[in-house]
Amino acid sequence: MLSSVGCRLCRPAYAGRLARPRVMLFDALRSRSMSSEAPDLDELKSKIEEAQAQLKELDDKLKASKADLQQATKRHQVDLENETKYGYTKFALGLLHIPDNLERAIDSVKTDDMDESEELRKEVEGVQQVRHTVEHALEKFGVTKMKALDATFDPERHEAMFAMPMPGKEPNTIFHVMEPGYMIYDRTLRAAKVGIAKE
């Protein structure tokens, strides 16, 4: 009976002695765990910063790629529009001899001759109608005749064949058109051959 009571009285002290090392061991493990986690946290932060930097770089490259794509698309669209508008430039240039010849035919007939001959006058009117039809057809494709007479000389649109003093005309004013010029939309299809006034 005493021995069993004694044992029960001794248990708390014995248990306490065993508990203290366990607590110390737990504290040591916890301290070691915390000390080992610190480098991992720094490494994690470093990796996050590195990933953020890579994401930013990728985002910049993506924006640059989008901008390049937009520019390429725009250039392609402009090329298509130019091809549509100016693709037949050589063909249109080759057709200009038709209105040129009609114009020469009309100019070659004197007014007095037309007054004397009704038949000649009707022929000239027929040629004028054909010329008008041809010019109208060219206009549908953006080809228009320049109005060079009395305009200021423009080397982008006019070709000066000669220059001479002309009373009442400012220098570089076109006073004579030897061959009419033509535009195709906003470009010069053929420069007008002109005579200009000089001082």
C-alpha positions as CSV (number, residue, x, y, z in Angstrom):
1,M,0.0,0.0,0.0
2,L,2.7,2.5,0.9
3,S,4.8,1.6,-2.1
4,S,1.9,2.3,-4.4
5,V,1.2,5.6,-2.7
6,G,4.8,6.5,-2.8
7,C,4.9,5.8,-6.5
8,R,1.9,8.0,-7.1
9,L,3.5,10.8,-5.1
10,C,6.8,10.5,-7.1
11,R,5.2,10.6,-10.5
12,P,4.8,14.4,-10.9
13,A,8.4,15.1,-10.0
14,Y,9.6,12.4,-12.4
15,A,7.3,13.5,-15.2
16,G,8.6,17.1,-14.8
17,R,12.1,16.0,-15.1
18,L,11.3,14.2,-18.4
19,A,9.2,17.1,-19.7
20,R,12.0,19.7,-19.4
21,P,14.3,18.1,-21.9
22,R,11.4,17.6,-24.3
23,V,10.6,21.3,-24.1
24,M,14.2,22.2,-24.6
25,L,14.5,19.8,-27.6
26,F,11.3,21.3,-29.1
27,D,12.7,24.8,-28.6
28,A,15.9,23.9,-30.2
29,L,14.2,22.3,-33.2
30,R,11.9,25.3,-33.6
31,S,14.8,27.7,-33.4
32,R,16.7,25.6,-36.0
33,S,13.6,25.5,-38.2
34,M,13.2,29.3,-38.0
35,S,16.9,29.9,-38.7
36,S,16.7,27.6,-41.7
37,E,13.6,29.2,-43.1
38,A,15.2,32.7,-43.2
39,P,17.5,32.0,-46.2
40,D,14.6,30.2,-48.0
41,L,12.5,33.4,-47.7
42,D,15.2,35.6,-49.1
43,E,15.7,33.2,-51.9
44,L,11.9,33.2,-52.6
45,K,11.9,37.0,-52.7
46,S,14.8,36.9,-55.1
47,K,13.0,34.5,-57.3
48,I,9.8,36.6,-57.2
49,E,11.8,39.7,-58.2
50,E,13.5,37.8,-61.0
51,A,10.2,36.5,-62.2
52,Q,8.7,39.9,-62.1
53,A,11.6,41.3,-64.1
54,Q,11.2,38.5,-66.7
55,L,7.5,39.2,-66.9
56,K,8.2,42.9,-67.5
57,E,10.7,42.1,-70.2
58,L,8.2,39.7,-71.9
59,D,5.5,42.4,-71.6
60,D,7.8,45.0,-73.2
61,K,8.7,42.5,-76.0
62,L,5.0,41.8,-76.5
63,K,4.2,45.5,-76.8
64,A,7.0,46.0,-79.2
65,S,5.8,43.0,-81.3
66,K,2.3,44.4,-81.4
67,A,3.6,47.8,-82.5
68,D,5.7,46.1,-85.2
69,L,2.7,44.1,-86.3
70,Q,0.5,47.2,-86.5
71,Q,3.2,49.0,-88.6
72,A,3.6,46.0,-90.9
73,T,-0.2,45.8,-91.3
74,K,-0.4,49.5,-92.0
75,R,2.4,49.3,-94.6
76,H,0.8,46.4,-96.2
77,Q,-2.5,48.2,-96.4
78,V,-0.8,51.3,-97.9
79,D,1.0,49.0,-100.4
80,L,-2.4,47.4,-101.4
81,E,-4.0,50.8,-101.8
82,N,-1.1,52.1,-103.9
83,E,-1.2,49.0,-106.0
84,T,-4.9,49.5,-106.6
85,K,-4.5,53.2,-107.4
86,Y,-1.2,53.2,-109.2
87,G,-0.8,49.6,-110.5
88,Y,-1.8,50.6,-114.0
89,T,0.4,53.7,-114.2
90,K,2.4,52.4,-117.2
91,F,-0.7,51.3,-119.0
92,A,-2.3,54.7,-118.4
93,L,0.9,56.5,-119.6
94,G,0.8,54.4,-122.8
95,L,-2.8,55.6,-123.5
96,L,-2.0,59.3,-123.4
97,H,-1.0,59.3,-127.0
98,I,-4.7,58.9,-127.8
99,P,-5.9,62.2,-126.4
100,D,-2.6,63.8,-127.6
101,N,-3.3,62.8,-131.2
102,L,-6.9,63.9,-130.9
103,E,-5.8,67.3,-129.5
104,R,-3.4,67.7,-132.4
105,A,-6.0,66.9,-134.9
106,I,-8.4,69.4,-133.5
107,D,-5.7,72.1,-133.2
108,S,-4.6,71.5,-136.8
109,V,-7.9,72.7,-138.2
110,K,-8.3,76.5,-138.5
111,T,-11.4,78.3,-137.4
112,D,-11.9,79.9,-140.8
113,D,-11.8,76.5,-142.5
114,M,-14.6,75.2,-140.2
115,D,-16.6,78.3,-140.9
116,E,-16.4,77.6,-144.7
117,S,-17.1,73.9,-144.5
118,E,-20.0,72.5,-142.6
119,E,-18.7,69.0,-143.1
120,L,-15.3,69.8,-141.7
121,R,-16.9,71.5,-138.7
122,K,-19.0,68.3,-138.0
123,E,-15.8,66.2,-138.3
124,V,-14.0,68.4,-135.8
125,E,-17.0,68.2,-133.4
126,G,-16.9,64.4,-133.7
127,V,-13.2,64.3,-132.8
128,Q,-13.9,66.6,-129.9
129,Q,-16.6,64.2,-128.7
130,V,-14.2,61.3,-128.9
131,R,-11.5,63.2,-127.0
132,H,-14.1,64.1,-124.3
133,T,-15.0,60.4,-124.1
134,V,-11.4,59.3,-123.7
135,E,-10.7,61.9,-121.1
136,H,-13.8,60.9,-119.1
137,A,-12.7,57.3,-119.2
138,L,-9.3,58.2,-117.9
139,E,-10.8,60.2,-115.1
140,K,-12.6,57.1,-113.8
141,F,-9.1,55.7,-113.1
142,G,-7.8,58.9,-111.5
143,V,-6.0,60.2,-114.6
144,T,-6.7,63.9,-115.1
145,K,-5.3,66.6,-117.3
146,M,-3.3,69.4,-115.7
147,K,-4.2,73.0,-116.0
148,A,-0.8,74.4,-116.6
149,L,-1.4,77.6,-118.5
150,D,-0.8,80.7,-116.3
151,A,0.2,78.5,-113.4
152,T,3.5,78.9,-111.5
153,F,6.2,76.5,-112.7
154,D,6.5,73.4,-110.5
155,P,9.5,71.1,-111.3
156,E,7.5,68.2,-109.9
157,R,4.8,68.7,-112.5
158,H,6.2,70.7,-115.3
159,E,9.1,70.4,-117.7
160,A,10.5,73.7,-118.9
161,M,11.3,73.5,-122.6
162,F,12.3,77.2,-122.9
163,A,12.2,80.5,-121.0
164,M,11.9,84.0,-122.4
165,P,10.8,87.5,-121.2
166,M,7.1,88.0,-121.4
167,P,5.6,91.4,-120.7
168,G,2.9,91.3,-118.1
169,K,3.9,87.8,-116.9
170,E,5.7,87.2,-113.6
171,P,8.9,85.2,-113.7
172,N,8.3,81.4,-113.7
173,T,4.8,81.8,-114.9
174,I,3.8,79.3,-117.6
175,F,2.6,81.2,-120.7
176,H,2.8,78.3,-123.2
177,V,1.9,74.6,-123.1
178,M,3.6,72.5,-125.7
179,E,2.3,69.2,-124.4
180,P,-0.3,68.8,-121.7
181,G,0.6,67.0,-118.5
182,Y,-1.5,64.4,-116.6
183,M,-1.9,63.4,-113.0
184,I,-2.8,60.0,-111.7
185,Y,-4.5,60.8,-108.4
186,D,-2.0,62.9,-106.5
187,R,1.1,61.8,-108.5
188,T,2.5,63.2,-111.7
189,L,1.8,60.7,-114.5
190,R,3.4,62.9,-117.2
191,A,5.0,66.3,-116.7
192,A,3.6,69.1,-118.9
193,K,6.1,70.5,-121.4
194,V,5.9,74.2,-121.0
195,G,7.4,77.6,-121.8
196,I,7.9,79.9,-118.9
197,A,8.5,83.6,-118.5
198,K,11.7,85.0,-117.1
199,E,13.0,88.4,-116.1
